[in-house]
Amino acid sequence: MRLIALDIDGTLLDSRWQLPEANRAAIAEATRRGIEVALVTGRRYDFAMPVARKLDSPLTLIVNNGALIRSKEGRTHLRHLLPKQTAARVLHLTTEWREGAAVIFDRERENQLMLETLDPNDSLRYAYYSRNLEFIGLAKPLESCLTQDPIQVMLSGRIEAMREAEARLRAAAFVEEFRLALTSYDHKDFAMIDVINPACSKGSSLAEWAALRGFTRDEVMAIGDNHNDLEMLTFAGIAVVMGNSVPQLKTHGWHETGTNDENGVALAIEQFALREAASCV
């Protein structure tokens, strides 16, 4: 094992969004043995960094569902932007879900995450927005912010509404111009759709990074819990799904570890990276 790819939310962090000490210790031991660790997440770089700083280990961050690969120190290795013309077409096609729409850019700090409105009464999203106010800008209409290519367009809302938005996007005449990365939390009735460059996903960007590092698939382990982890798990030589993962990920015959409240990441690293791994069924 030479590379471990870890999702953050629902995987590395527990259900209270805390980093268990057992996970931290297992990652530290893996890196001490020379195994590289990458956090592979739908989060923006600046929203993933507070987690990365809690790990006293060298890390690579594959963020925005694979659109950006950057070191913990801030060096950009790879970047796949969404053409602004495509982003504008996506926004035009999904106007009825505009309340939960955002456009995300690769910018230093201000105006990274552009919204049309910021509503403190938005029970679905305002808690997240309030933790990211320094990065948020407003543009009305939202299309007016597209002065450069963004990283992605993001839609969020109730699961049924996002299913409708997903169906609309998959039926688009220009569907080959983008890729969709889906994340859903059934217990919260909340889902997100990230519209990104068609060349990237968590899996394809992990494959790119592994190739640059000279690692084969058999030397890569991935751990995840949600729909947007599918391609990453498919690529990895050793794929591990969390005990709390969405049911669809448990149908592929991959290894299963404990839940995120049972230090599932630590258990998987100890079993498959620090000891001899068994073969998948």
C-alpha positions as CSV (number, residue, x, y, z in Angstrom):
1,M,0.0,0.0,0.0
2,R,1.4,3.3,-1.1
3,L,-1.6,5.7,-1.2
4,I,-4.7,6.0,1.0
5,A,-7.6,8.1,-0.3
6,L,-10.1,9.2,2.3
7,D,-13.4,11.0,2.0
8,I,-14.0,13.5,4.8
9,D,-17.7,13.9,5.7
10,G,-19.3,10.7,6.8
11,T,-16.0,8.9,6.6
12,L,-13.0,10.5,8.3
13,L,-15.2,12.7,10.5
14,D,-17.8,11.2,12.9
15,S,-21.5,12.1,12.9
16,R,-20.7,15.2,15.0
17,W,-18.1,16.4,12.4
18,Q,-15.3,15.7,14.8
19,L,-12.0,13.9,14.0
20,P,-11.7,10.8,16.2
21,E,-8.3,10.3,17.8
22,A,-8.1,6.8,16.5
23,N,-8.4,8.0,12.9
24,R,-5.7,10.6,13.5
25,A,-3.4,8.0,15.1
26,A,-3.9,5.5,12.2
27,I,-3.1,8.1,9.6
28,A,0.0,9.2,11.5
29,E,1.2,5.6,11.6
30,A,0.5,5.1,7.9
31,T,2.5,8.3,6.9
32,R,5.3,7.3,9.3
33,R,5.6,4.1,7.3
34,G,5.9,6.1,4.1
35,I,2.3,5.7,2.9
36,E,0.9,8.8,1.3
37,V,-2.5,10.0,2.4
38,A,-4.9,12.1,0.3
39,L,-8.2,13.7,1.5
40,V,-10.6,13.3,-1.4
41,T,-13.7,15.4,-0.9
42,G,-16.5,17.5,-2.3
43,R,-15.5,20.3,0.0
44,R,-13.7,23.4,-1.3
45,Y,-10.0,23.6,-0.4
46,D,-10.5,26.3,2.3
47,F,-13.3,24.3,3.8
48,A,-11.2,21.1,3.8
49,M,-8.1,22.8,5.3
50,P,-9.5,23.0,8.9
51,V,-9.7,19.2,8.9
52,A,-6.3,18.8,7.2
53,R,-4.7,21.0,9.9
54,K,-5.9,18.6,12.6
55,L,-3.8,15.8,11.0
56,D,-0.2,16.3,11.9
57,S,0.8,14.4,8.7
58,P,1.8,15.4,5.1
59,L,-1.3,15.4,3.0
60,T,-2.6,15.9,-0.5
61,L,-6.1,17.4,-1.0
62,I,-8.2,16.4,-3.9
63,V,-11.2,18.8,-3.5
64,N,-14.3,19.9,-5.3
65,N,-15.0,16.3,-6.2
66,G,-11.7,16.1,-8.1
67,A,-11.7,19.4,-9.9
68,L,-8.6,20.6,-7.9
69,I,-5.6,18.9,-6.5
70,R,-3.5,20.9,-4.0
71,S,-1.0,20.3,-1.4
72,K,-1.6,21.0,2.3
73,E,0.9,23.9,1.9
74,G,-1.2,25.4,-0.9
75,R,0.7,24.3,-4.0
76,T,-1.7,23.5,-6.9
77,H,-0.9,20.3,-8.7
78,L,-3.9,19.9,-11.1
79,R,-7.0,21.9,-11.9
80,H,-10.0,21.2,-14.1
81,L,-12.3,24.2,-14.5
82,L,-15.8,24.3,-15.8
83,P,-16.1,26.6,-18.9
84,K,-18.1,29.6,-18.0
85,Q,-20.3,29.2,-21.1
86,T,-21.3,25.7,-19.8
87,A,-21.8,27.1,-16.3
88,A,-24.2,29.8,-17.7
89,R,-26.1,27.1,-19.6
90,V,-26.4,25.0,-16.4
91,L,-27.7,28.0,-14.4
92,H,-30.2,28.9,-17.2
93,L,-31.5,25.3,-17.2
94,T,-31.9,25.1,-13.5
95,T,-33.5,28.5,-12.6
96,E,-36.3,26.9,-10.6
97,W,-33.7,25.6,-8.1
98,R,-31.9,29.0,-7.9
99,E,-32.5,29.3,-4.2
100,G,-30.0,26.6,-3.6
101,A,-27.6,27.5,-6.4
102,A,-24.0,28.6,-6.0
103,V,-21.0,29.2,-8.3
104,I,-17.6,28.3,-6.9
105,F,-14.3,29.8,-8.1
106,D,-10.6,29.1,-7.4
107,R,-9.9,32.5,-5.8
108,E,-7.6,33.5,-2.9
109,R,-10.4,34.3,-0.4
110,E,-13.2,36.8,-1.3
111,N,-15.9,35.8,-3.7
112,Q,-15.0,32.1,-3.9
113,L,-18.6,31.1,-3.4
114,M,-21.1,33.2,-5.2
115,L,-24.8,33.3,-4.3
116,E,-27.8,35.2,-5.6
117,T,-29.1,35.7,-2.0
118,L,-28.0,34.9,1.5
119,D,-31.0,34.2,3.7
120,P,-30.5,33.7,7.5
121,N,-33.8,31.9,7.6
122,D,-32.6,29.3,5.2
123,S,-32.6,26.2,7.5
124,L,-31.0,23.9,4.9
125,R,-27.9,25.9,4.0
126,Y,-27.3,28.9,6.3
127,A,-25.4,27.0,8.9
128,Y,-22.8,26.2,6.3
129,Y,-22.8,29.6,4.8
130,S,-22.4,31.3,8.2
131,R,-19.1,29.4,8.6
132,N,-17.9,30.6,5.3
133,L,-19.0,34.3,5.2
134,E,-15.4,35.5,4.4
135,F,-15.5,33.5,1.2
136,I,-19.0,34.4,0.0
137,G,-20.0,37.1,-2.5
138,L,-23.4,38.0,-4.0
139,A,-24.4,38.4,-7.6
140,K,-27.9,39.0,-9.0
141,P,-28.6,37.4,-11.4
142,L,-26.1,34.7,-10.5
143,E,-25.0,34.4,-14.1
144,S,-23.4,37.9,-13.8
145,C,-20.6,36.5,-11.7
146,L,-19.3,34.4,-14.6
147,T,-16.4,36.7,-15.6
148,Q,-14.0,33.7,-15.5
149,D,-14.3,29.9,-15.6
150,P,-15.5,28.6,-12.2
151,I,-14.6,25.3,-10.6
152,Q,-18.2,24.2,-10.4
153,V,-21.9,25.1,-10.2
154,M,-23.5,23.6,-7.1
155,L,-27.2,23.0,-6.5
156,S,-28.6,21.9,-3.1
157,G,-31.9,21.2,-1.5
158,R,-34.4,18.5,-0.5
159,I,-33.7,15.1,-2.0
160,E,-36.8,15.0,-4.2
161,A,-36.1,18.4,-5.6
162,M,-32.5,17.5,-6.3
163,R,-33.6,14.3,-8.1
164,E,-35.7,16.5,-10.4
165,A,-32.8,18.8,-11.0
166,E,-30.5,15.8,-11.7
167,A,-33.0,14.5,-14.2
168,R,-33.2,17.8,-15.9
169,L,-29.4,18.1,-16.2
170,R,-29.0,14.5,-17.4
171,A,-31.5,15.2,-20.2
172,A,-29.7,18.4,-21.3
173,A,-28.7,18.7,-24.9
174,F,-25.2,19.7,-23.7
175,V,-24.8,17.0,-21.1
176,E,-21.4,16.0,-22.6
177,E,-20.1,19.4,-21.4
178,F,-20.2,18.5,-17.7
179,R,-20.2,15.8,-15.1
180,L,-22.5,15.5,-12.1
181,A,-21.2,14.5,-8.6
182,L,-24.1,13.6,-6.2
183,T,-24.1,13.6,-2.4
184,S,-27.2,12.8,-0.4
185,Y,-28.0,12.6,3.3
186,D,-31.3,10.7,3.7
187,H,-31.6,11.4,7.5
188,K,-31.4,15.1,6.8
189,D,-33.5,15.0,3.6
190,F,-30.7,17.0,2.0
191,A,-28.7,16.5,-1.3
192,M,-26.1,18.4,-3.3
193,I,-25.3,18.3,-7.0
194,D,-21.9,19.5,-8.1
195,V,-21.7,20.3,-11.8
196,I,-18.0,20.0,-12.7
197,N,-15.7,19.6,-15.7
198,P,-16.5,16.4,-17.6
199,A,-12.9,15.2,-17.3
200,C,-12.9,14.9,-13.6
201,S,-14.4,13.0,-10.7
202,K,-13.0,11.8,-7.4
203,G,-12.0,8.6,-9.2
204,S,-10.4,10.1,-12.3
205,S,-8.5,12.7,-10.4
206,L,-7.3,10.1,-7.9
207,A,-6.1,8.0,-10.9
208,E,-4.3,11.1,-12.3
209,W,-2.6,11.7,-9.1
210,A,-1.6,8.1,-8.6
211,A,-0.1,8.1,-12.1
212,L,1.9,11.2,-11.4
213,R,3.2,9.7,-8.2
214,G,4.0,6.4,-10.0
215,F,1.5,4.3,-8.0
216,T,-0.5,1.5,-9.5
217,R,-4.1,0.8,-8.7
218,D,-3.1,-2.2,-6.6
219,E,-1.1,0.2,-4.4
220,V,-4.1,2.5,-3.7
221,M,-6.8,2.1,-1.0
222,A,-9.9,4.3,-0.9
223,I,-12.5,4.7,1.8
224,G,-15.9,6.4,1.3
225,D,-19.5,6.5,2.2
226,N,-21.6,8.4,-0.4
227,H,-22.6,8.5,-4.1
228,N,-19.8,10.8,-5.1
229,D,-17.2,8.2,-3.8
230,L,-18.3,5.6,-6.4
231,E,-15.6,6.3,-9.0
232,M,-12.9,6.6,-6.4
233,L,-13.8,3.3,-4.9
234,T,-14.0,1.7,-8.3
235,F,-10.5,2.8,-9.2
236,A,-8.8,1.7,-6.0
237,G,-7.2,-1.7,-5.7
238,I,-8.6,-2.0,-2.2
239,A,-12.1,-0.3,-1.9
240,V,-13.6,0.1,1.6
241,V,-17.1,1.4,2.3
242,M,-18.1,2.7,5.6
243,G,-20.7,1.0,7.8
244,N,-22.8,4.1,7.5
245,S,-22.5,4.4,3.7
246,V,-25.5,4.8,1.4
247,P,-26.9,1.3,0.6
248,Q,-25.9,1.5,-3.1
249,L,-22.2,1.4,-2.2
250,K,-22.7,-1.9,-0.3
251,T,-23.8,-3.8,-3.4
252,H,-20.4,-3.9,-5.2
253,G,-18.7,-6.6,-3.1
254,W,-16.2,-4.2,-1.6
255,H,-14.8,-4.4,1.9
256,E,-16.9,-2.9,4.7
257,T,-15.5,-1.3,7.8
258,G,-17.2,0.2,10.9
259,T,-19.3,3.4,10.9
260,N,-17.8,6.8,11.2
261,D,-18.9,6.7,14.9
262,E,-17.0,3.4,15.3
263,N,-13.6,4.7,14.0
264,G,-14.2,2.9,10.7
265,V,-11.3,4.7,9.0
266,A,-8.8,3.6,11.7
267,L,-10.1,0.0,11.5
268,A,-9.7,-0.1,7.7
269,I,-6.2,1.5,7.8
270,E,-5.1,-1.0,10.4
271,Q,-6.5,-4.0,8.6
272,F,-5.7,-3.2,4.9
273,A,-2.8,-0.8,5.0
274,L,-0.8,-1.8,8.1
275,R,-1.5,-5.5,7.7
276,E,-1.8,-7.9,4.8
277,A,-5.1,-7.3,3.0
278,A,-7.6,-10.0,2.1
279,S,-9.1,-10.1,-1.4
280,C,-12.6,-8.7,-2.1
281,V,-15.4,-11.2,-2.6
